Amino acid sequence: MAKARIAVIGAGLMGHGIAQVFALHDHDVTLYDSFAATLATAKDRIKTNLVDLGEDVAAVERVRPCSDLGDAVRNADYVVEAVLEDLPLKQKLFQEIESTARPDAIFASNTSVIPITAIMQGLANRARALGTHWWNPPYLVPLVEVIGTAWTSAEAIDWTIKLHAAVGKTPVHVKKDVPGFVGNRLQHALWRECIALVQNGICDAETVDTVIKASFGRRLAVLGPLENADLVGTDLTLAIHKTVLPDIDRTPGPLPYLEKLVARGKLGMKSGEGFRTWTPEQQQALRQRVLAHLKQARSKDA
Ligand SMILES: NC(=O)c1ccc[n+]([C@@H]2O[C@H](COP(=O)([O-])OP(=O)(O)OC[C@H]3O[C@@H](n4cnc5c(N)ncnc54)[C@H](O)[C@@H]3O)[C@@H](O)[C@H]2O)c1
């Protein structure tokens, strides 16, 4: 794929990592953030990641931090937004971007769950707008969901899929713009049942995580649920569903157990307690374990 000029808007957790991936694969990247201190540390954060991963540190020089949004997007072929998960903010930002960007530039939002249709509805040219949902950390987790709206052109989808495949990602096409796309719908369907099991006293939170990590979680990276259903047989899957599905939680909103945790200030690791209690050492150990696992998985892919 030809070298492209990429503008990344938002230099936080996701934005700096997305910039890093494009720069590492020879694209020139402009990086904008409205918070000067975040922009000022972005290149150092990318450098630290590259050193840690044993990758070409010189790639960071292809990233140009910009303190002006117009400067960041003016010449871009592709603009990807990774600012806070806030619909009015994203809507306003894309309208500003459209007033400066080239008419043929493609626009993408990295929102986790907000429908792309809602974000892009105010644009004059909605055919060029789509979603690209990356996973954290962007330089270690392969998937990028490429989401089209009813307005998105086939050319924009095709170009974006090729762009991400060429930088080593695993892009997939999500054909309908539904909240949470594919990955987060699946993830949070599982989380709801996890919380229901704890809420209903079936087991404690630690047991939920142990059951998953020591059983089907072991296989998930190599055996998807629908491959698994074919492996065991759709007839067996049907029989299981007849017994189990009527008993699985179908609450249409957040579960009371979760609401209560939040109301009591049990916000997870940042407050030291959520579903479980966390010492700073336990938090650090968990983060290290996840990072080591993802690095190992990536080196096996290579
Ligand atoms: N964290 C994740 O695991 C994850 C995964 C996939 C997608 N996402 C999505 O990616 C987006 C960014 O998430 P994050 O985790 O990187 O958040 P973050 O808080 O780390 O970064 C957001 C950045 O946006 C900047 N910002 C705020 N307003 C801005 C503006 N008007 N213009 C430019 N920059 C602005 C902030 O200064 C901050 O640096 C969100 O939509 C989020 O839902 C997050």
Ligand as a Chemical Component Dictionary entry (heavy atoms), coordinates in Angstrom:
data_LIG
# 
_chem_comp.id                   LIG 
_chem_comp.type                 NON-POLYMER 
_chem_comp.pdbx_formal_charge   0 
_chem_comp.three_letter_code    LIG 
# 
loop_
_chem_comp_atom.comp_id 
_chem_comp_atom.atom_id 
_chem_comp_atom.alt_atom_id 
_chem_comp_atom.type_symbol 
_chem_comp_atom.charge 
_chem_comp_atom.model_Cartn_x 
_chem_comp_atom.model_Cartn_y 
_chem_comp_atom.model_Cartn_z 
_chem_comp_atom.pdbx_ordinal 
LIG N1  N1  N 0  -9.072  2.434  26.285 1  
LIG C1  C1  C 0  -9.496  1.418  25.553 2  
LIG O1  O1  O 0  -9.296  0.247  25.884 3  
LIG C2  C2  C 0  -10.219 1.675  24.255 4  
LIG C3  C3  C 0  -10.315 0.645  23.309 5  
LIG C4  C4  C 0  -10.947 0.904  22.093 6  
LIG C5  C5  C 0  -11.503 2.140  21.853 7  
LIG N2  N2  N 1  -11.418 3.117  22.805 8  
LIG C6  C6  C 0  -11.993 4.420  22.483 9  
LIG O2  O2  O 0  -10.953 5.276  22.030 10 
LIG C7  C7  C 0  -11.247 6.627  22.400 11 
LIG C8  C8  C 0  -10.101 7.170  23.243 12 
LIG O3  O3  O 0  -9.956  6.374  24.383 13 
LIG P1  P1  P 0  -8.626  6.408  25.273 14 
LIG O4  O4  O 0  -8.709  5.223  26.148 15 
LIG O5  O5  O -1 -7.453  6.621  24.398 16 
LIG O6  O6  O 0  -8.907  7.722  26.139 17 
LIG P2  P2  P 0  -7.823  8.728  26.800 18 
LIG O7  O7  O 0  -8.572  9.450  27.849 19 
LIG O8  O8  O 0  -6.583  8.012  27.152 20 
LIG O9  O9  O 0  -7.487  9.724  25.600 21 
LIG C9  C9  C 0  -8.396  10.654 25.105 22 
LIG C10 C10 C 0  -7.621  11.876 24.681 23 
LIG O10 O10 O 0  -8.505  12.783 24.029 24 
LIG C11 C11 C 0  -8.023  14.083 24.317 25 
LIG N3  N3  N 0  -9.061  15.050 23.995 26 
LIG C12 C12 C 0  -10.158 15.372 24.701 27 
LIG N4  N4  N 0  -10.871 16.318 24.038 28 
LIG C13 C13 C 0  -10.205 16.567 22.888 29 
LIG C14 C14 C 0  -10.421 17.431 21.781 30 
LIG N5  N5  N 0  -11.480 18.219 21.726 31 
LIG N6  N6  N 0  -9.529  17.423 20.778 32 
LIG C15 C15 C 0  -8.438  16.616 20.831 33 
LIG N7  N7  N 0  -8.178  15.786 21.848 34 
LIG C16 C16 C 0  -9.056  15.757 22.857 35 
LIG C17 C17 C 0  -7.632  14.032 25.787 36 
LIG O11 O11 O 0  -6.750  15.083 26.138 37 
LIG C18 C18 C 0  -6.978  12.656 25.854 38 
LIG O12 O12 O 0  -5.582  12.716 25.668 39 
LIG C19 C19 C 0  -12.585 6.592  23.124 40 
LIG O13 O13 O 0  -13.616 6.839  22.224 41 
LIG C20 C20 C 0  -12.643 5.156  23.634 42 
LIG O14 O14 O 0  -13.943 4.707  23.876 43 
LIG C21 C21 C 0  -10.770 2.921  23.984 44 
# 
loop_
_chem_comp_bond.comp_id 
_chem_comp_bond.atom_id_1 
_chem_comp_bond.atom_id_2 
_chem_comp_bond.value_order 
_chem_comp_bond.pdbx_ordinal 
LIG N1  C1  SING 1  
LIG C1  O1  DOUB 2  
LIG C1  C2  SING 3  
LIG C2  C3  SING 4  
LIG C2  C21 DOUB 5  
LIG C3  C4  DOUB 6  
LIG C4  C5  SING 7  
LIG C5  N2  DOUB 8  
LIG N2  C6  SING 9  
LIG N2  C21 SING 10 
LIG C6  O2  SING 11 
LIG C6  C20 SING 12 
LIG O2  C7  SING 13 
LIG C7  C8  SING 14 
LIG C7  C19 SING 15 
LIG C8  O3  SING 16 
LIG O3  P1  SING 17 
LIG P1  O4  DOUB 18 
LIG P1  O5  SING 19 
LIG P1  O6  SING 20 
LIG O6  P2  SING 21 
LIG P2  O7  DOUB 22 
LIG P2  O8  SING 23 
LIG P2  O9  SING 24 
LIG O9  C9  SING 25 
LIG C9  C10 SING 26 
LIG C10 O10 SING 27 
LIG C10 C18 SING 28 
LIG O10 C11 SING 29 
LIG C11 N3  SING 30 
LIG C11 C17 SING 31 
LIG N3  C12 SING 32 
LIG N3  C16 SING 33 
LIG C12 N4  DOUB 34 
LIG N4  C13 SING 35 
LIG C13 C14 SING 36 
LIG C13 C16 DOUB 37 
LIG C14 N5  SING 38 
LIG C14 N6  DOUB 39 
LIG N6  C15 SING 40 
LIG C15 N7  DOUB 41 
LIG N7  C16 SING 42 
LIG C17 O11 SING 43 
LIG C17 C18 SING 44 
LIG C18 O12 SING 45 
LIG C19 O13 SING 46 
LIG C19 C20 SING 47 
LIG C20 O14 SING 48 
# 
